[in-house]
């Protein structure tokens, strides 16, 4: 079963020219056709670019479907400011099927990375992984 699991690296840049990134079926990725309901984006890291304005606060918002309340929710998931000792943050988000990431404050650039995981038996994979 583990051989059926597909993982691809994922990344995006949010900045003053591209403030929003959508992840989901709209990407027209071939894996969405294979198993459109079993796609997860595991967000891992966010990092502030070296051209970010010093002391400018950069806030990223996540809009995603929350299964526990059965509706879309908006969260400001992190903030980074150049000029502090930390210019990156570890993230631990498992997003299913669709999300919108938006730079709501600041001009960036903010780089985010993660892993796109998909499989027909994804639920069993996550259950065995824990």
DSSP file (Angstrom, degrees, kcal/mol; ACC not computed):
  #  RESIDUE AA STRUCTURE BP1 BP2  ACC     N-H-->O    O-->H-N    N-H-->O    O-->H-N    TCO  KAPPA ALPHA  PHI   PSI    X-CA   Y-CA   Z-CA
    1    1 A X    >         0   0    0      0, 0.0     3,-1.4     0, 0.0     4,-0.4   0.000 360.0 360.0 360.0 -34.4    0.0    0.0    0.0
    2    2 A X  G >   +     0   0    0      1,-0.3     3,-0.9     2,-0.2   123,-0.0   0.784 360.0  63.2 -64.3 -25.9    2.9    2.4    0.7
    3    3 A X  G 3  S+     0   0    0      1,-0.2    -1,-0.3     3,-0.0     0, 0.0   0.738  95.6  60.4 -70.1 -21.0    4.0    2.2   -2.9
    4    4 A X  G <  S+     0   0    0     -3,-1.4     2,-0.4     2,-0.1    -1,-0.2   0.626  81.8 101.4 -79.6 -13.6    0.7    3.8   -4.0
    5    5 A X    <   -     0   0    0     -3,-0.9     2,-0.4    -4,-0.4   114,-0.2  -0.579  59.1-158.0 -78.8 128.9    1.3    6.9   -2.0
    6    6 A X  E     -A  118   0A   0    112,-2.3   112,-2.1    -2,-0.4     2,-0.4  -0.902   9.9-175.7-109.4 134.2    2.5    9.8   -4.1
    7    7 A X  E     +A  117   0A   0     -2,-0.4     2,-0.4   110,-0.2   110,-0.2  -0.996   3.5 176.9-129.5 130.5    4.3   12.8   -2.7
    8    8 A X  E     -A  116   0A   0    108,-2.2   108,-3.3    -2,-0.4     2,-0.1  -0.994  33.1-112.2-130.7 141.3    5.4   15.9   -4.5
    9    9 A X  E     -A  115   0A   0     -2,-0.4     2,-0.4   106,-0.2   106,-0.2  -0.408  34.4-164.8 -67.5 146.1    7.1   18.9   -3.2
   10   10 A X  E     +A  114   0A   0    104,-2.5   104,-2.4    32,-0.1     2,-0.3  -0.981  13.7 162.5-133.7 144.1    5.1   22.1   -3.2
   11   11 A X  E     -A  113   0A   0     -2,-0.4     2,-0.3   102,-0.2   102,-0.2  -0.991   9.0-178.2-157.1 158.2    6.0   25.7   -2.7
   12   12 A X  E     -A  112   0A   0    100,-2.1   100,-2.5    -2,-0.3     2,-0.4  -0.980  18.2-137.7-152.4 162.6    4.8   29.2   -3.3
   13   13 A X  E     -A  111   0A   0     -2,-0.3     2,-0.5    98,-0.2    98,-0.2  -0.996  12.4-163.6-124.5 130.3    5.8   32.9   -3.0
   14   14 A X  E     +A  110   0A   0     96,-2.8    96,-2.7    -2,-0.4    95,-0.6  -0.952  27.6 143.0-110.6 132.3    3.5   35.6   -1.7
   15   15 A X  E     -A  108   0A   0      3,-2.1    93,-0.2    -2,-0.5    88,-0.2  -0.848  65.5 -74.3-152.5-173.4    4.5   39.2   -2.3
   16   16 A X  S    S+     0   0    0     91,-1.4     3,-0.3    -2,-0.2    92,-0.1   0.770 130.2  43.1 -65.8 -24.6    3.1   42.6   -3.2
   17   17 A X  S    S+     0   0    0      1,-0.3     2,-0.4    90,-0.2    -1,-0.2   0.774 124.4  33.1 -90.1 -29.5    2.5   41.5   -6.8
   18   18 A X        +     0   0    0      1,-0.1    -3,-2.1     3,-0.0    -1,-0.3  -0.811  65.9 160.7-128.0  90.3    1.0   38.1   -6.0
   19   19 A X        +     0   0    0     -2,-0.4    84,-2.9    -3,-0.3     2,-0.4   0.638  60.7  52.0 -86.0 -16.1   -0.8   38.3   -2.7
   20   20 A X  E     -D  102   0B   0     82,-0.2     2,-0.4    84,-0.0    82,-0.2  -0.968  54.2-177.0-130.6 138.2   -2.9   35.2   -3.2
   21   21 A X  E     -D  101   0B   0     80,-2.7    80,-3.0    -2,-0.4     2,-0.4  -1.000  12.3-156.1-130.3 131.4   -2.2   31.5   -4.0
   22   22 A X  E     -D  100   0B   0     -2,-0.4     2,-0.4    78,-0.2    78,-0.2  -0.889   5.6-167.6-106.7 137.2   -4.9   28.9   -4.4
   23   23 A X  E     +D   99   0B   0     76,-2.8    76,-2.5    -2,-0.4     2,-0.3  -0.992  45.0  63.5-123.0 128.7   -4.2   25.2   -3.9
   24   24 A X  E >  S-D   98   0B   0     -2,-0.4     3,-2.6    74,-0.2     5,-0.3  -0.986 100.3 -26.7 155.7-161.5   -6.7   22.6   -5.1
   25   25 A X  G >  S+     0   0    0     72,-0.6     3,-1.6    -2,-0.3     4,-0.1   0.721 119.0  73.4 -58.1 -21.7   -8.4   21.2   -8.1
   26   26 A X  G 3  S+     0   0    0      1,-0.3    -1,-0.3     2,-0.1    72,-0.0   0.666  79.3  75.5 -67.3 -14.6   -8.0   24.5   -9.9
   27   27 A X  G <  S-     0   0    0     -3,-2.6    -1,-0.3     1,-0.1    -2,-0.2   0.677  94.8-139.2 -69.3 -16.0   -4.3   23.7  -10.3
   28   28 A X    <   +     0   0    0     -3,-1.6     2,-0.3     1,-0.2    -2,-0.1   0.815  40.0 167.2  57.6  33.4   -5.3   21.2  -13.1
   29   29 A X    >>  -     0   0    0     -5,-0.3     3,-1.7     1,-0.1     4,-0.6  -0.590  44.0-125.3 -75.1 136.7   -2.7   18.8  -11.6
   30   30 A X  H >> S+     0   0    0      1,-0.3     4,-1.1    -2,-0.3     3,-0.9   0.792 106.6  65.2 -56.5 -29.4   -3.0   15.2  -13.1
   31   31 A X  H 3> S+     0   0    0      1,-0.2     4,-2.0     2,-0.2    -1,-0.3   0.771  89.6  65.9 -67.8 -23.5   -3.3   13.7   -9.6
   32   32 A X  H <4 S+     0   0    0     -3,-1.7     4,-0.3     1,-0.2    -1,-0.2   0.849 100.5  51.0 -65.5 -31.5   -6.6   15.5   -9.0
   33   33 A X  H << S+     0   0    0     -3,-0.9     3,-0.3    -4,-0.6    -1,-0.2   0.861 108.6  52.2 -72.2 -34.6   -8.2   13.4  -11.8
   34   34 A X  H  < S-     0   0    0     -4,-1.1    -2,-0.2     1,-0.2    -1,-0.2   0.920 137.0  -5.5 -67.9 -45.0   -6.9   10.2  -10.2
   35   35 A X    ><  +     0   0    0     -4,-2.0     3,-1.4     1,-0.1    -1,-0.2  -0.544  67.3 176.3-152.8  76.9   -8.2   10.8   -6.8
   36   36 A X  T 3  S+     0   0    0     -3,-0.3     3,-0.3    -4,-0.3   -11,-0.1   0.709  80.1  48.3 -64.5 -21.6   -9.8   14.2   -6.4
   37   37 A X  T 3  S+     0   0    0      1,-0.2    -1,-0.3    -5,-0.1     2,-0.1   0.510 101.5  63.6 -98.1  -3.5  -11.1   13.7   -2.8
   38   38 A X    <   +     0   0    0     -3,-1.4    81,-1.1    -6,-0.1     2,-0.5  -0.362  69.6 123.5-118.7  53.6   -7.9   12.3   -1.3
   39   39 A X  E     -B  118   0A   0     -3,-0.3    58,-2.4    79,-0.2     2,-0.4  -0.945  33.4-177.3-114.7 133.0   -5.4   15.2   -1.7
   40   40 A X  E     -BC 117  96A   0     77,-2.5    77,-2.6    -2,-0.5     2,-0.6  -0.984  16.8-154.5-128.3 140.1   -3.6   16.7    1.3
   41   41 A X  E     -BC 116  95A   0     54,-2.9    54,-2.8    -2,-0.4     2,-0.9  -0.970  10.5-160.2-110.1 117.6   -1.2   19.7    1.4
   42   42 A X  E     -BC 115  94A   0     73,-3.0    73,-1.7    -2,-0.6     2,-0.3  -0.840  10.2-152.5 -98.7 100.3    1.1   19.3    4.4
   43   43 A X  E     +BC 114  93A   0     50,-1.9    50,-1.4    -2,-0.9    71,-0.3  -0.590  24.8 164.9 -75.2 129.6    2.4   22.9    5.0
   44   44 A X  E     +     0   0A   0     69,-2.6    47,-4.1    -2,-0.3     2,-0.3   0.803  49.8  13.1-115.2 -46.4    5.9   22.6    6.6
   45   45 A X  E     -BC 113  90A   0     68,-1.5    68,-2.4    45,-0.3     2,-0.4  -0.962  44.0-166.3-139.8 152.0    7.8   25.9    6.5
   46   46 A X  E     -BC 112  89A   0     43,-2.0    43,-2.6    -2,-0.3     2,-0.4  -0.996  16.2-176.9-134.4 139.2    7.4   29.6    5.9
   47   47 A X  E     -BC 111  88A   0     64,-2.9    64,-3.4    -2,-0.4     2,-0.4  -0.994  24.8-126.0-140.0 141.0   10.4   31.9    5.4
   48   48 A X  E     -B  110   0A   0     39,-3.2    62,-0.2    -2,-0.4    39,-0.1  -0.718  33.9-119.8 -85.5 133.3   10.7   35.7    4.9
   49   49 A X    >   -     0   0    0     60,-3.4     3,-1.6    -2,-0.4    -1,-0.1  -0.282  19.3-115.0 -71.4 158.8   12.8   36.6    1.8
   50   50 A X  T 3  S+     0   0    0      1,-0.3    -1,-0.1    32,-0.0    -2,-0.0   0.612 113.0  60.1 -72.8 -11.2   15.9   38.7    2.1
   51   51 A X  T 3  S+     0   0    0     58,-0.1    -1,-0.3     2,-0.1     3,-0.1   0.326  77.2 125.3 -96.1   8.0   14.4   41.6    0.2
   52   52 A X  S <  S-     0   0    0     -3,-1.6     2,-0.2    57,-0.2    57,-0.2  -0.340  72.3-100.0 -65.5 148.3   11.6   42.0    2.8
   53   53 A X    >   -     0   0    0     55,-0.5     3,-1.6     1,-0.1    29,-0.6  -0.507  41.6-107.8 -72.0 132.8   11.3   45.5    4.3
   54   54 A X  B 3  S+g   82   0C   0      1,-0.3    29,-0.2    -2,-0.2     3,-0.1  -0.381  99.2   5.8 -64.0 136.6   12.9   45.8    7.7
   55   55 A X  T 3  S+     0   0    0     27,-3.4     2,-0.5     1,-0.2    -1,-0.3   0.559  94.2 133.0  65.7  12.5   10.4   46.0   10.6
   56   56 A X    <   -     0   0    0     -3,-1.6    26,-0.7    26,-0.2     2,-0.4  -0.832  55.6-131.5 -92.7 127.6    7.4   45.5    8.3
   57   57 A X  E     -E   81   0B   0     -2,-0.5     2,-0.5    24,-0.2    24,-0.2  -0.643  18.4-162.3 -79.8 128.4    5.0   42.9    9.6
   58   58 A X  E     -E   80   0B   0     22,-2.8    22,-2.4    -2,-0.4     2,-0.4  -0.963   8.6-173.5-113.7 119.6    4.0   40.2    7.1
   59   59 A X  E     -EF  79 105B   0     46,-1.9    45,-1.9    -2,-0.5    46,-1.3  -0.946   7.8-157.7-118.0 131.7    0.8   38.3    8.0
   60   60 A X  E     -EF  78 103B   0     18,-2.2    17,-1.9    -2,-0.4    18,-1.1  -0.929   6.0-156.9-113.0 133.1   -0.5   35.2    6.0
   61   61 A X  E     -EF  76 102B   0     41,-3.2    41,-2.5    -2,-0.4     2,-0.5  -0.841   2.0-153.4-107.8 142.1   -4.1   34.1    6.1
   62   62 A X  E     -EF  75 101B   0     13,-3.5    13,-2.4    -2,-0.4     2,-0.5  -0.972   6.0-169.5-117.0 126.7   -5.4   30.6    5.4
   63   63 A X  E     +EF  74 100B   0     37,-2.7    37,-2.2    -2,-0.5     2,-0.3  -0.977  28.7 143.5-113.4 120.3   -8.9   30.0    4.1
   64   64 A X  E     -EF  73  99B   0      9,-1.9     9,-2.8    -2,-0.5     2,-0.4  -0.968  53.6 -91.1-151.3 162.7   -9.8   26.3    4.1
   65   65 A X  E     -E   72   0B   0     33,-0.7     2,-0.6    31,-0.3    31,-0.3  -0.652  33.7-151.9 -80.0 130.9  -12.6   23.9    4.7
   66   66 A X  E  >> -E   71   0B   0      5,-2.8     4,-1.3    -2,-0.4     5,-1.2  -0.915   2.8-160.7-105.3 115.5  -12.9   22.8    8.3
   67   67 A X  T  45S+     0   0    0     -2,-0.6    -1,-0.1     1,-0.2     5,-0.0   0.795  86.1  61.5 -68.1 -28.1  -14.5   19.3    8.6
   68   68 A X  T  45S+     0   0    0      1,-0.2    -1,-0.2     3,-0.1    -2,-0.0   0.853 119.4  25.7 -70.0 -32.6  -15.4   19.7   12.2
   69   69 A X  T  45S-     0   0    0     -3,-0.5    -1,-0.2     2,-0.2    -2,-0.2   0.451 102.8-131.4-106.7  -2.9  -17.7   22.7   11.6
   70   70 A X  T  <5S+     0   0    0     -4,-1.3     2,-0.3     1,-0.2    -3,-0.2   0.875  72.2  84.8  57.1  45.0  -18.4   21.8    8.0
   71   71 A X  E   <S-E   66   0B   0     -5,-1.2    -5,-2.8    -7,-0.1     2,-0.3  -0.968  85.6 -82.8-159.5 169.0  -17.7   25.2    6.6
   72   72 A X  E     -E   65   0B   0     -2,-0.3     2,-0.3    -7,-0.2    -7,-0.2  -0.595  44.8-167.7 -79.3 140.3  -14.8   27.4    5.3
   73   73 A X  E     -E   64   0B   0     -9,-2.8    -9,-1.9    -2,-0.3     2,-0.4  -0.918  13.7-140.3-127.4 154.8  -12.9   29.2    8.0
   74   74 A X  E     +E   63   0B   0     -2,-0.3     2,-0.4   -11,-0.2   -11,-0.2  -0.962  23.2 174.0-116.2 130.5  -10.3   32.0    7.8
   75   75 A X  E     -E   62   0B   0    -13,-2.4   -13,-3.5    -2,-0.4     2,-0.9  -0.999  35.0-134.7-134.3 137.9   -7.2   32.0   10.1
   76   76 A X  E     -E   61   0B   0     -2,-0.4   -15,-0.3   -15,-0.3     3,-0.1  -0.848  31.8-174.8 -81.7 110.2   -4.2   34.3   10.2
   77   77 A X  E     -     0   0B   0    -17,-1.9     2,-0.3    -2,-0.9    -1,-0.2   0.737  52.1 -11.3 -91.5 -23.0   -1.7   31.4   10.5
   78   78 A X  E     -E   60   0B   0    -18,-1.1   -18,-2.2    -3,-0.1     2,-0.4  -0.985  49.1-149.3-165.4 163.9    1.6   33.3   11.1
   79   79 A X  E     -E   59   0B   0     -2,-0.3     2,-0.4   -20,-0.2   -20,-0.2  -0.997  13.0-172.5-138.7 141.6    3.3   36.6   11.0
   80   80 A X  E     -E   58   0B   0    -22,-2.4   -22,-2.8    -2,-0.4     2,-0.4  -0.980   3.2-168.2-133.4 145.1    7.0   37.3   10.3
   81   81 A X  E >   -E   57   0B   0      5,-0.5     3,-1.3    -2,-0.4     2,-0.2  -0.986  20.9-130.5-136.9 125.5    9.0   40.5   10.5
   82   82 A X  B 3  S+g   54   0C   0    -26,-0.7   -27,-3.4   -29,-0.6   -26,-0.2  -0.514  93.1  47.5 -72.3 140.4   12.4   41.2    9.1
   83   83 A X  T 3  S+     0   0    0      1,-0.6    -1,-0.2   -29,-0.2     2,-0.2   0.235  90.8  99.5 108.4 -11.2   14.8   42.7   11.7
   84   84 A X  S <  S-     0   0    0     -3,-1.3    -1,-0.6     2,-0.2   -29,-0.0  -0.522  88.7-106.0 -95.6 173.0   13.9   40.2   14.4
   85   85 A X  S    S+     0   0    0     -2,-0.2     2,-0.6     1,-0.1    -1,-0.1   0.731 104.5  62.0 -73.7 -21.0   16.0   37.2   15.2
   86   86 A X        +     0   0    0     -5,-0.2    -5,-0.5     1,-0.1    -2,-0.2  -0.927  47.8 165.7-113.0 119.5   13.6   34.7   13.5
   87   87 A X        +     0   0    0     -2,-0.6   -39,-3.2    -7,-0.1     2,-0.3   0.217  67.3  47.6-111.6  11.8   12.9   35.0    9.8
   88   88 A X  E     -C   47   0A   0    -41,-0.2     2,-0.3   -43,-0.0   -41,-0.2  -0.941  62.3-156.9-144.5 165.7   11.2   31.6    9.4
   89   89 A X  E     -C   46   0A   0    -43,-2.6   -43,-2.0    -2,-0.3     2,-0.4  -0.995  19.7-125.6-146.5 140.1    8.6   29.5   11.1
   90   90 A X  E     -C   45   0A   0     -2,-0.3     2,-0.3   -45,-0.2   -45,-0.3  -0.719  31.2-161.0 -81.9 133.6    7.9   25.8   11.2
   91   91 A X  E     -     0   0A   0    -47,-4.1     2,-0.1    -2,-0.4   -13,-0.0  -0.825  18.2-169.6-114.8 155.6    4.3   25.0   10.2
   92   92 A X  E     +     0   0A   0     -2,-0.3     2,-0.4     2,-0.0   -48,-0.2  -0.539  32.5 142.5-143.3  71.7    2.2   21.9   10.9
   93   93 A X  E     -C   43   0A   0    -50,-1.4   -50,-1.9    -2,-0.1     2,-0.6  -0.950  33.0-163.1-118.7 133.6   -0.9   22.2    8.8
   94   94 A X  E     -C   42   0A   0     -2,-0.4     2,-0.5   -52,-0.2   -52,-0.2  -0.944  17.1-172.7-112.9 106.5   -2.7   19.3    7.0
   95   95 A X  E     -C   41   0A   0    -54,-2.8   -54,-2.9    -2,-0.6     2,-0.6  -0.871  11.5-145.2-107.2 130.7   -5.1   20.8    4.5
   96   96 A X  E     -C   40   0A   0     -2,-0.5     2,-1.6   -31,-0.3   -31,-0.3  -0.852  60.8 -34.9-104.0 123.5   -7.5   18.6    2.6
   97   97 A X  S    S+     0   0    0    -58,-2.4   -72,-0.6    -2,-0.6     2,-0.3  -0.086 118.9  22.2  72.4 -34.6   -8.5   19.2   -1.0
   98   98 A X  E     +D   24   0B   0     -2,-1.6   -33,-0.7   -74,-0.2     2,-0.3  -0.965  55.6 156.4-164.7 141.6   -8.5   23.1   -1.3
   99   99 A X  E     -DF  23  64B   0    -76,-2.5   -76,-2.8    -2,-0.3     2,-0.4  -0.981  25.8-141.3-160.1 162.9   -7.2   26.2    0.3
  100  100 A X  E     -DF  22  63B   0    -37,-2.2   -37,-2.7    -2,-0.3     2,-0.5  -0.999  14.3-163.2-126.7 126.6   -6.4   29.9   -0.3
  101  101 A X  E     -DF  21  62B   0    -80,-3.0   -80,-2.7    -2,-0.4     2,-0.4  -0.936  14.7-177.7-109.1 130.9   -3.2   31.5    1.2
  102  102 A X  E     -DF  20  61B   0    -41,-2.5   -41,-3.2    -2,-0.5     2,-1.0  -0.993  31.6-135.4-137.5 134.5   -3.2   35.2    1.2
  103  103 A X  E     + F   0  60B   0    -84,-2.9   -43,-0.2    -2,-0.4     3,-0.1  -0.771  31.7 172.5 -81.5 103.0   -0.7   37.8    2.3
  104  104 A X  E     +     0   0B   0    -45,-1.9     2,-0.3    -2,-1.0    -1,-0.2   0.646  63.2  27.7 -93.5 -16.4   -3.0   40.2    4.2
  105  105 A X  E    S+ F   0  59B   0    -46,-1.3   -46,-1.9    -3,-0.1    -1,-0.2  -0.992 105.7  18.4-146.6 136.6   -0.4   42.5    5.7
  106  106 A X  S    S-     0   0    0     -2,-0.3   -48,-0.1   -48,-0.2     3,-0.1  -0.273  74.9 -98.6  95.4 175.3    3.1   43.5    4.4
  107  107 A X        +     0   0    0      1,-0.3   -91,-1.4    -2,-0.1   -90,-0.2   0.391  63.5 166.9-117.7   0.5    4.7   43.2    1.1
  108  108 A X  E     -A   15   0A   0    -93,-0.2   -55,-0.5     1,-0.2    -1,-0.3  -0.245  55.2-142.8  69.7-157.8    6.8   40.0    1.5
  109  109 A X  E     +     0   0A   0    -95,-0.6   -60,-3.4   -57,-0.2     2,-0.5   0.433  40.3 173.3 -78.3 144.1    8.3   38.1   -0.1
  110  110 A X  E     -AB  14  48A   0    -96,-2.7   -96,-2.8   -62,-0.2     2,-0.4  -0.987  15.0-157.3-118.5 125.7    7.1   35.2    2.0
  111  111 A X  E     -AB  13  47A   0    -64,-3.4   -64,-2.9    -2,-0.5     2,-0.4  -0.880   9.0-171.1-105.7 133.7    8.1   31.7    0.8
  112  112 A X  E     -AB  12  46A   0   -100,-2.5  -100,-2.1    -2,-0.4     2,-0.3  -0.964   1.5-172.2-125.3 142.3    6.1   28.6    1.9
  113  113 A X  E     +AB  11  45A   0    -68,-2.4   -69,-2.6    -2,-0.4   -68,-1.5  -0.923  16.3 136.2-131.2 157.4    6.9   25.0    1.4
  114  114 A X  E     -AB  10  43A   0   -104,-2.4  -104,-2.5    -2,-0.3     2,-0.4  -0.928  44.8 -90.2-171.1-166.2    5.1   21.7    1.9
  115  115 A X  E     -AB   9  42A   0    -73,-1.7   -73,-3.0    -2,-0.3     2,-0.6  -0.996  20.4-144.4-131.8 131.1    4.3   18.3    0.5
  116  116 A X  E     -AB   8  41A   0   -108,-3.3  -108,-2.2    -2,-0.4     2,-0.4  -0.868  24.8-172.5 -93.0 119.4    1.3   17.4   -1.7
  117  117 A X  E     +AB   7  40A   0    -77,-2.6   -77,-2.5    -2,-0.6     2,-0.3  -0.942   9.1 166.8-116.7 132.8    0.3   13.8   -0.7
  118  118 A X  E     +AB   6  39A   0   -112,-2.1  -112,-2.3    -2,-0.4     2,-0.3  -0.998   6.8 139.7-149.3 145.7   -2.3   11.9   -2.6
  119  119 A X    >   -     0   0    0    -81,-1.1     3,-1.1    -2,-0.3     4,-0.1  -0.935  53.6-114.4-172.4 155.0   -3.6    8.3   -2.8
  120  120 A X  T 3  S+     0   0    0     -2,-0.3     3,-0.2     1,-0.3    -1,-0.1   0.827 120.3  40.5 -66.1 -31.6   -6.8    6.4   -3.1
  121  121 A X  T 3> S+     0   0    0      1,-0.2     4,-1.6  -120,-0.1     3,-0.3  -0.226  75.2 134.6-109.4  41.9   -6.2    4.9    0.4
  122  122 A X  H <>  +     0   0    0     -3,-1.1     4,-2.4     1,-0.2     5,-0.2   0.859  66.3  58.9 -63.5 -36.6   -4.9    8.0    2.0
  123  123 A X  H  > S+     0   0    0     -3,-0.2     4,-2.0     1,-0.2    -1,-0.2   0.925 106.6  47.5 -59.5 -44.1   -7.0    7.7    5.1
  124  124 A X  H  > S+     0   0    0     -3,-0.3     4,-2.3     1,-0.2    -1,-0.2   0.866 109.4  55.2 -65.4 -35.5   -5.5    4.3    5.9
  125  125 A X  H  X S+     0   0    0     -4,-1.6     4,-1.9     2,-0.2    -2,-0.2   0.935 109.6  45.0 -62.2 -47.1   -2.0    5.7    5.3
  126  126 A X  H  X S+     0   0    0     -4,-2.4     4,-1.0     1,-0.2    -1,-0.2   0.876 112.3  52.5 -67.0 -35.2   -2.4    8.5    7.8
  127  127 A X  H  < S+     0   0    0     -4,-2.0     3,-0.4    -5,-0.2    -1,-0.2   0.900 113.3  43.5 -66.8 -39.7   -3.9    6.1   10.3
  128  128 A X  H  < S+     0   0    0     -4,-2.3    -1,-0.2     1,-0.2    -2,-0.2   0.786 107.1  62.2 -74.2 -27.1   -0.9    3.7   10.0
  129  129 A X  H  <        0   0    0     -4,-1.9    -1,-0.2     1,-0.2    -2,-0.2   0.753 360.0 360.0 -71.1 -24.3    1.5    6.6   10.1
  130  130 A X     <        0   0    0     -4,-1.0    -1,-0.2    -3,-0.4    -2,-0.1   0.461 360.0 360.0 -86.3 360.0    0.6    7.7   13.6
